[in-house]
Amino acid sequence: MAMTLKVIVPPHPLIAHWLTVLRMSSTPPALYATGFEELGRWLTYEAVRDWLPNSKHEIKTFQTTTEGNLIEADIPLIVIPLLPCGLELWQGGRKVLPNSYLSLGGPPKDIKPKAGIIVFADQIASGERLSRVIDTIMKKNVESKRIRVITPLASNKGLTKIGEKFKDLIIYCGCIDPDLTEAGEISPGIGNPCLRLTTTIGQAT
């Protein structure tokens, strides 16, 4: 079976709600930041629910013994936010990740063979920046199936570019928008996160 890019848009009402908040041009910066945090939380929840390694353990309760599941802490989970705005997503994602290592500025020098990697991208417009990051990760002998990408929004063009280069990669996304403007912004879009979150212009994604 041929490997292809897999893009998952979870049909969760809270994801749809907070994406709508980000889309509205009247949303103030503080609420916009909250929207990013909440999308980071719920998209991360969806992304790891069948992916985090876990094992069964016999435990004692106050009344008896029973069998439960615990996350395997010895298998590392590396978080790579695309700076600066990927950090806003991570603020929400960290609430549902029991064991993780934050790597700022790209992947760490050494990645263990079983490590999982989550990349937080504020959006996928042209796909060029994300492609560079994924390429850097895979040059460290990390298979694409060990990577999850979390983003509130992606364009068709950006996903097509990524899909042509990386097979067996999974992206969790709040929505897929059809168009890019001449300036390279997603339409209908969520605006420029770096401008809406701060007063300085960040890197394009």
Buried (B, 14 or more C-beta within 10 A) or exposed (E): EEEEBEBEBBEBEEBBEBBBBBBEEEBEEEEBBBBBBBBBBBBBBBBBEEBBEEEEEEEEEEEEEEEEEEBEEEBBBBBBBBBBBBBBBBBBBBEBBEEBEEBEEEBBEEBEEEBBBBBBBBBBBBBBBBBEBBEEBBEEEBEBBBBBBBBBBBBEBBBEBBBEBBEBBBBBBBBBBEEBEEEBBBEEBBBBBBEBBEEEEBEBB
